[in-house]
Amino acid sequence: MLSIIIVSYNTRELLKGCLRSLFEHAPAAEIVVVDNASRDGSTEMMRVEFPDVKVVALAQNLGFAAANNIGLKHTKGEFVLLLNSDTYVEDGSLTRCAAWLKANPQVGAVTPRLIGFEGKAQISVHPSHSFRNKFRSMVWLKPTPIAEGPDVAPGWLPGAALMLRRKALEQIKVLLDETYFMYWEDTDLCARLAAAGWKLAVFQDGHVRHLGGGSSVGTGGLRPELLAHFLRGKYRWYARHRPRWERAGLWSLEAVEVVRKTLRGAAYPRRRRIEWSQAKALAQVLAQLLWRALFRNRSQAVGR
């Protein structure tokens, strides 16, 4: 049995389209929608138009990771699909993907190919994060690509349409780490699955349409408050999965990014507001991280 968890935050119309596609092309699936305190009438819409959907309405926005963990408690399928509300299923891809996962017991997580609503293929598997790849991307070089196939490790799969084996989740104990409010929780999950010996894969015989940024991206990129969540998540991930020197190098690269965004805002008045607000958010998070690092080191020194 396939269980589908959708976390929604103020995406009423996108969510409606997603659910319609699921009822048409994955009618046997168990569907659980966790609403992160939306204010756009999402829960009322579901209760009227989709009475068979299990709706978990939260009183406050607990973040993407925590909401998915709550949703998991309401499922019972052998396979669990984390599905974004800004997705659309066009055929029996999810059913075929679940059958493929069942036939490949070494795989702990798999994603169908992701295709944008405009028809452009999206990245379905990303290279593993490292200081080297970050540096290459900042100097306008692309990181080493990964061929999409039955075994794509090392790397990580995006959480837009991530199908997981419940047995694998039981082994690693936690679905998503709730210390990641938003962003990097899928990267962390894939790292933990790989460390536990599970393979990651891209299912080639199926696809899911994915808009991307349905509830988070504004004009000009991530809103400053969400960019701050992204950066904190990045440092948390590096602290847990990469050497200490890479964190120091990453801090330096992000400091350069603050300067670059500040100069870009000065040079392009039309982008000034978004560039400078993002530069401010980056600077604030970097200052917080530096302060914590210095304070922690000082406390450790005093405690000796």
Secondary structure by P-SEA (a helix, b strand, c coil): cbbbbbbbccaaaaaaaaaaaaaaccccbbbbbbbcccccaaaaaaaacccccbbbbbcccccaaaaaaaaaaaccccbbbbcccccccccaaaaaaaaaaaacccccbbbcccccccccccccccccccaaaaaaaaacccccccccccccccbbbbccbbbbcaaaaaaacccccccccccaaaaaaaaaaaaabbbbbbbcccbbbbbccccccccccccaaaaaaaaaaaaaaaaccccaaaaaaaaaaaaaaaaaaaaaaaacccaaaaaaaaaaaaaaaaaaaaaaaaaaaaaaaaac
